[in-house]
Amino acid sequence: MTVYKIKGKYQDQPWEDIDEFDTEAEAISMLGEYRMAYGPG
């Protein structure tokens, strides 16, 4: 089973898993939501 994860990090901190999804489509959709809420990175 493949799990899709959105990863993020704060400056000078290690990468962390922010959220995970069962489908690629759901992950891509939510990535857009995260980018609108928190900026592109």
mmCIF file of the N, C-alpha and C atoms, coordinates in Angstrom:
data_MODEL
# 
_entry.id   MODEL 
# 
loop_
_atom_site.group_PDB 
_atom_site.id 
_atom_site.type_symbol 
_atom_site.label_atom_id 
_atom_site.label_alt_id 
_atom_site.label_comp_id 
_atom_site.label_asym_id 
_atom_site.label_entity_id 
_atom_site.label_seq_id 
_atom_site.pdbx_PDB_ins_code 
_atom_site.Cartn_x 
_atom_site.Cartn_y 
_atom_site.Cartn_z 
_atom_site.occupancy 
_atom_site.B_iso_or_equiv 
_atom_site.pdbx_formal_charge 
_atom_site.auth_seq_id 
_atom_site.auth_comp_id 
_atom_site.auth_asym_id 
_atom_site.auth_atom_id 
_atom_site.pdbx_PDB_model_num 
ATOM 1   N N  . MET A 1 1  ? 0.844  -1.183 0.000  1.00 0.00 ? 1  MET A N  1 
ATOM 2   C CA . MET A 1 1  ? 0.000  0.000  0.000  1.00 0.00 ? 1  MET A CA 1 
ATOM 3   C C  . MET A 1 1  ? 0.888  1.245  0.000  1.00 0.00 ? 1  MET A C  1 
ATOM 4   N N  . THR A 1 2  ? 0.620  2.126  -0.920 1.00 0.00 ? 2  THR A N  1 
ATOM 5   C CA . THR A 1 2  ? 1.368  3.375  -1.004 1.00 0.00 ? 2  THR A CA 1 
ATOM 6   C C  . THR A 1 2  ? 0.658  4.446  -0.202 1.00 0.00 ? 2  THR A C  1 
ATOM 7   N N  . VAL A 1 3  ? 1.408  5.150  0.590  1.00 0.00 ? 3  VAL A N  1 
ATOM 8   C CA . VAL A 1 3  ? 0.869  6.265  1.367  1.00 0.00 ? 3  VAL A CA 1 
ATOM 9   C C  . VAL A 1 3  ? 1.548  7.534  0.857  1.00 0.00 ? 3  VAL A C  1 
ATOM 10  N N  . TYR A 1 4  ? 0.764  8.548  0.602  1.00 0.00 ? 4  TYR A N  1 
ATOM 11  C CA . TYR A 1 4  ? 1.279  9.833  0.146  1.00 0.00 ? 4  TYR A CA 1 
ATOM 12  C C  . TYR A 1 4  ? 1.364  10.768 1.335  1.00 0.00 ? 4  TYR A C  1 
ATOM 13  N N  . LYS A 1 5  ? 2.503  11.434 1.468  1.00 0.00 ? 5  LYS A N  1 
ATOM 14  C CA . LYS A 1 5  ? 2.724  12.307 2.620  1.00 0.00 ? 5  LYS A CA 1 
ATOM 15  C C  . LYS A 1 5  ? 3.062  13.717 2.170  1.00 0.00 ? 5  LYS A C  1 
ATOM 16  N N  . ILE A 1 6  ? 2.604  14.682 2.940  1.00 0.00 ? 6  ILE A N  1 
ATOM 17  C CA . ILE A 1 6  ? 3.031  16.063 2.774  1.00 0.00 ? 6  ILE A CA 1 
ATOM 18  C C  . ILE A 1 6  ? 4.041  16.314 3.874  1.00 0.00 ? 6  ILE A C  1 
ATOM 19  N N  . LYS A 1 7  ? 5.231  16.751 3.470  1.00 0.00 ? 7  LYS A N  1 
ATOM 20  C CA . LYS A 1 7  ? 6.302  17.013 4.428  1.00 0.00 ? 7  LYS A CA 1 
ATOM 21  C C  . LYS A 1 7  ? 6.563  18.509 4.486  1.00 0.00 ? 7  LYS A C  1 
ATOM 22  N N  . GLY A 1 8  ? 7.026  18.970 5.615  1.00 0.00 ? 8  GLY A N  1 
ATOM 23  C CA . GLY A 1 8  ? 7.345  20.386 5.769  1.00 0.00 ? 8  GLY A CA 1 
ATOM 24  C C  . GLY A 1 8  ? 8.425  20.559 6.817  1.00 0.00 ? 8  GLY A C  1 
ATOM 25  N N  . LYS A 1 9  ? 8.946  21.774 6.900  1.00 0.00 ? 9  LYS A N  1 
ATOM 26  C CA . LYS A 1 9  ? 9.965  22.050 7.910  1.00 0.00 ? 9  LYS A CA 1 
ATOM 27  C C  . LYS A 1 9  ? 9.995  23.529 8.220  1.00 0.00 ? 9  LYS A C  1 
ATOM 28  N N  . TYR A 1 10 ? 10.367 23.835 9.431  1.00 0.00 ? 10 TYR A N  1 
ATOM 29  C CA . TYR A 1 10 ? 10.643 25.200 9.837  1.00 0.00 ? 10 TYR A CA 1 
ATOM 30  C C  . TYR A 1 10 ? 12.129 25.444 9.651  1.00 0.00 ? 10 TYR A C  1 
ATOM 31  N N  . GLN A 1 11 ? 12.527 26.694 9.538  1.00 0.00 ? 11 GLN A N  1 
ATOM 32  C CA . GLN A 1 11 ? 13.933 27.033 9.359  1.00 0.00 ? 11 GLN A CA 1 
ATOM 33  C C  . GLN A 1 11 ? 14.777 26.415 10.475 1.00 0.00 ? 11 GLN A C  1 
ATOM 34  N N  . ASP A 1 12 ? 15.871 25.789 10.082 1.00 0.00 ? 12 ASP A N  1 
ATOM 35  C CA . ASP A 1 12 ? 16.823 25.159 11.008 1.00 0.00 ? 12 ASP A CA 1 
ATOM 36  C C  . ASP A 1 12 ? 16.239 23.982 11.785 1.00 0.00 ? 12 ASP A C  1 
ATOM 37  N N  . GLN A 1 13 ? 15.158 23.394 11.301 1.00 0.00 ? 13 GLN A N  1 
ATOM 38  C CA . GLN A 1 13 ? 14.548 22.229 11.941 1.00 0.00 ? 13 GLN A CA 1 
ATOM 39  C C  . GLN A 1 13 ? 14.524 21.071 10.948 1.00 0.00 ? 13 GLN A C  1 
ATOM 40  N N  . PRO A 1 14 ? 14.419 19.832 11.427 1.00 0.00 ? 14 PRO A N  1 
ATOM 41  C CA . PRO A 1 14 ? 14.358 18.689 10.507 1.00 0.00 ? 14 PRO A CA 1 
ATOM 42  C C  . PRO A 1 14 ? 13.001 18.622 9.797  1.00 0.00 ? 14 PRO A C  1 
ATOM 43  N N  . TRP A 1 15 ? 12.972 17.899 8.669  1.00 0.00 ? 15 TRP A N  1 
ATOM 44  C CA . TRP A 1 15 ? 11.719 17.683 7.947  1.00 0.00 ? 15 TRP A CA 1 
ATOM 45  C C  . TRP A 1 15 ? 10.779 16.854 8.809  1.00 0.00 ? 15 TRP A C  1 
ATOM 46  N N  . GLU A 1 16 ? 9.476  17.107 8.681  1.00 0.00 ? 16 GLU A N  1 
ATOM 47  C CA . GLU A 1 16 ? 8.487  16.326 9.416  1.00 0.00 ? 16 GLU A CA 1 
ATOM 48  C C  . GLU A 1 16 ? 7.286  16.053 8.518  1.00 0.00 ? 16 GLU A C  1 
ATOM 49  N N  . ASP A 1 17 ? 6.589  14.957 8.790  1.00 0.00 ? 17 ASP A N  1 
ATOM 50  C CA . ASP A 1 17 ? 5.364  14.633 8.066  1.00 0.00 ? 17 ASP A CA 1 
ATOM 51  C C  . ASP A 1 17 ? 4.236  15.486 8.625  1.00 0.00 ? 17 ASP A C  1 
ATOM 52  N N  . ILE A 1 18 ? 3.602  16.272 7.751  1.00 0.00 ? 18 ILE A N  1 
ATOM 53  C CA . ILE A 1 18 ? 2.506  17.131 8.178  1.00 0.00 ? 18 ILE A CA 1 
ATOM 54  C C  . ILE A 1 18 ? 1.180  16.388 8.089  1.00 0.00 ? 18 ILE A C  1 
ATOM 55  N N  . ASP A 1 19 ? 1.014  15.614 7.007  1.00 0.00 ? 19 ASP A N  1 
ATOM 56  C CA . ASP A 1 19 ? -0.241 14.895 6.800  1.00 0.00 ? 19 ASP A CA 1 
ATOM 57  C C  . ASP A 1 19 ? 0.025  13.733 5.864  1.00 0.00 ? 19 ASP A C  1 
ATOM 58  N N  . GLU A 1 20 ? -0.856 12.734 5.839  1.00 0.00 ? 20 GLU A N  1 
ATOM 59  C CA . GLU A 1 20 ? -0.706 11.623 4.904  1.00 0.00 ? 20 GLU A CA 1 
ATOM 60  C C  . GLU A 1 20 ? -2.063 11.224 4.348  1.00 0.00 ? 20 GLU A C  1 
ATOM 61  N N  . PHE A 1 21 ? -2.027 10.654 3.111  1.00 0.00 ? 21 PHE A N  1 
ATOM 62  C CA . PHE A 1 21 ? -3.244 10.364 2.367  1.00 0.00 ? 21 PHE A CA 1 
ATOM 63  C C  . PHE A 1 21 ? -3.139 9.014  1.687  1.00 0.00 ? 21 PHE A C  1 
ATOM 64  N N  . ASP A 1 22 ? -4.289 8.447  1.344  1.00 0.00 ? 22 ASP A N  1 
ATOM 65  C CA . ASP A 1 22 ? -4.335 7.148  0.678  1.00 0.00 ? 22 ASP A CA 1 
ATOM 66  C C  . ASP A 1 22 ? -4.193 7.258  -0.834 1.00 0.00 ? 22 ASP A C  1 
ATOM 67  N N  . THR A 1 23 ? -4.587 8.399  -1.418 1.00 0.00 ? 23 THR A N  1 
ATOM 68  C CA . THR A 1 23 ? -4.526 8.543  -2.869 1.00 0.00 ? 23 THR A CA 1 
ATOM 69  C C  . THR A 1 23 ? -3.683 9.752  -3.262 1.00 0.00 ? 23 THR A C  1 
ATOM 70  N N  . GLU A 1 24 ? -3.086 9.655  -4.441 1.00 0.00 ? 24 GLU A N  1 
ATOM 71  C CA . GLU A 1 24 ? -2.284 10.761 -4.953 1.00 0.00 ? 24 GLU A CA 1 
ATOM 72  C C  . GLU A 1 24 ? -3.155 11.988 -5.212 1.00 0.00 ? 24 GLU A C  1 
ATOM 73  N N  . ALA A 1 25 ? -4.348 11.779 -5.749 1.00 0.00 ? 25 ALA A N  1 
ATOM 74  C CA . ALA A 1 25 ? -5.251 12.897 -6.045 1.00 0.00 ? 25 ALA A CA 1 
ATOM 75  C C  . ALA A 1 25 ? -5.607 13.672 -4.779 1.00 0.00 ? 25 ALA A C  1 
ATOM 76  N N  . GLU A 1 26 ? -5.887 12.959 -3.709 1.00 0.00 ? 26 GLU A N  1 
ATOM 77  C CA . GLU A 1 26 ? -6.216 13.607 -2.436 1.00 0.00 ? 26 GLU A CA 1 
ATOM 78  C C  . GLU A 1 26 ? -5.015 14.395 -1.904 1.00 0.00 ? 26 GLU A C  1 
ATOM 79  N N  . ALA A 1 27 ? -3.823 13.822 -2.019 1.00 0.00 ? 27 ALA A N  1 
ATOM 80  C CA . ALA A 1 27 ? -2.612 14.494 -1.542 1.00 0.00 ? 27 ALA A CA 1 
ATOM 81  C C  . ALA A 1 27 ? -2.347 15.772 -2.334 1.00 0.00 ? 27 ALA A C  1 
ATOM 82  N N  . ILE A 1 28 ? -2.499 15.719 -3.649 1.00 0.00 ? 28 ILE A N  1 
ATOM 83  C CA . ILE A 1 28 ? -2.264 16.898 -4.481 1.00 0.00 ? 28 ILE A CA 1 
ATOM 84  C C  . ILE A 1 28 ? -3.286 17.980 -4.176 1.00 0.00 ? 28 ILE A C  1 
ATOM 85  N N  . SER A 1 29 ? -4.531 17.578 -3.987 1.00 0.00 ? 29 SER A N  1 
ATOM 86  C CA . SER A 1 29 ? -5.580 18.536 -3.645 1.00 0.00 ? 29 SER A CA 1 
ATOM 87  C C  . SER A 1 29 ? -5.273 19.230 -2.323 1.00 0.00 ? 29 SER A C  1 
ATOM 88  N N  . MET A 1 30 ? -4.897 18.470 -1.325 1.00 0.00 ? 30 MET A N  1 
ATOM 89  C CA . MET A 1 30 ? -4.611 19.045 -0.012 1.00 0.00 ? 30 MET A CA 1 
ATOM 90  C C  . MET A 1 30 ? -3.315 19.848 -0.015 1.00 0.00 ? 30 MET A C  1 
ATOM 91  N N  . LEU A 1 31 ? -2.355 19.477 -0.863 1.00 0.00 ? 31 LEU A N  1 
ATOM 92  C CA . LEU A 1 31 ? -1.126 20.260 -0.977 1.00 0.00 ? 31 LEU A CA 1 
ATOM 93  C C  . LEU A 1 31 ? -1.468 21.681 -1.421 1.00 0.00 ? 31 LEU A C  1 
ATOM 94  N N  . GLY A 1 32 ? -2.407 21.807 -2.351 1.00 0.00 ? 32 GLY A N  1 
ATOM 95  C CA . GLY A 1 32 ? -2.863 23.132 -2.769 1.00 0.00 ? 32 GLY A CA 1 
ATOM 96  C C  . GLY A 1 32 ? -3.479 23.904 -1.617 1.00 0.00 ? 32 GLY A C  1 
ATOM 97  N N  . GLU A 1 33 ? -4.252 23.220 -0.781 1.00 0.00 ? 33 GLU A N  1 
ATOM 98  C CA . GLU A 1 33 ? -4.860 23.865 0.387  1.00 0.00 ? 33 GLU A CA 1 
ATOM 99  C C  . GLU A 1 33 ? -3.785 24.341 1.372  1.00 0.00 ? 33 GLU A C  1 
ATOM 100 N N  . TYR A 1 34 ? -2.792 23.493 1.623  1.00 0.00 ? 34 TYR A N  1 
ATOM 101 C CA . TYR A 1 34 ? -1.706 23.886 2.531  1.00 0.00 ? 34 TYR A CA 1 
ATOM 102 C C  . TYR A 1 34 ? -0.936 25.081 1.975  1.00 0.00 ? 34 TYR A C  1 
ATOM 103 N N  . ARG A 1 35 ? -0.700 25.087 0.663  1.00 0.00 ? 35 ARG A N  1 
ATOM 104 C CA . ARG A 1 35 ? 0.038  26.201 0.057  1.00 0.00 ? 35 ARG A CA 1 
ATOM 105 C C  . ARG A 1 35 ? -0.740 27.503 0.159  1.00 0.00 ? 35 ARG A C  1 
ATOM 106 N N  . MET A 1 36 ? -2.064 27.439 -0.018 1.00 0.00 ? 36 MET A N  1 
ATOM 107 C CA . MET A 1 36 ? -2.870 28.658 0.125  1.00 0.00 ? 36 MET A CA 1 
ATOM 108 C C  . MET A 1 36 ? -2.840 29.165 1.564  1.00 0.00 ? 36 MET A C  1 
ATOM 109 N N  . ALA A 1 37 ? -2.874 28.245 2.516  1.00 0.00 ? 37 ALA A N  1 
ATOM 110 C CA . ALA A 1 37 ? -2.932 28.630 3.927  1.00 0.00 ? 37 ALA A CA 1 
ATOM 111 C C  . ALA A 1 37 ? -1.580 29.095 4.474  1.00 0.00 ? 37 ALA A C  1 
ATOM 112 N N  . TYR A 1 38 ? -0.498 28.430 4.060  1.00 0.00 ? 38 TYR A N  1 
ATOM 113 C CA . TYR A 1 38 ? 0.806  28.684 4.686  1.00 0.00 ? 38 TYR A CA 1 
ATOM 114 C C  . TYR A 1 38 ? 1.872  29.222 3.741  1.00 0.00 ? 38 TYR A C  1 
ATOM 115 N N  . GLY A 1 39 ? 1.556  29.386 2.469  1.00 0.00 ? 39 GLY A N  1 
ATOM 116 C CA . GLY A 1 39 ? 2.534  29.859 1.495  1.00 0.00 ? 39 GLY A CA 1 
ATOM 117 C C  . GLY A 1 39 ? 3.211  28.695 0.795  1.00 0.00 ? 39 GLY A C  1 
ATOM 118 N N  . PRO A 1 40 ? 3.884  28.958 -0.325 1.00 0.00 ? 40 PRO A N  1 
ATOM 119 C CA . PRO A 1 40 ? 4.455  27.885 -1.132 1.00 0.00 ? 40 PRO A CA 1 
ATOM 120 C C  . PRO A 1 40 ? 5.683  27.218 -0.546 1.00 0.00 ? 40 PRO A C  1 
ATOM 121 N N  . GLY A 1 41 ? 6.229  27.706 0.528  1.00 0.00 ? 41 GLY A N  1 
ATOM 122 C CA . GLY A 1 41 ? 7.341  26.997 1.129  1.00 0.00 ? 41 GLY A CA 1 
ATOM 123 C C  . GLY A 1 41 ? 8.537  27.823 1.257  1.00 0.00 ? 41 GLY A C  1 
# 
